[in-house]
Amino acid sequence: MNLAKVSANGQITVPVEIRKKLKLREGDKLLFVENAQGEIVINNASETAILKAQRAFAGAAEQAGLQSEDDVQQLVDEIRHSGKRT
């Protein structure tokens, strides 16, 4: 069990063990979410955002007919050279 004390300003120091588990670094933001049981779950907001973005883009390259990283890079280069923004 890990405990943290709330300061007069509402700040807490996250215990080292928890910081390691959440892969927290100085300046990272925490995401507080209430689950279905009413418990508050704390996540690393940066890591959560990255995982959501990965899930959102999963399969997008294949749907666009891109088979390799080279295909993706070629498309990026073409868009950059054309000046198009989507």
Secondary structure by P-SEA (a helix, b strand, c coil): cbbbbbcccccccccaaaaaaacccccbbbbbbbccccbbbbcaaaaaaaaaaaaaacccccccccccaaaaaaaaaaaaaacccc
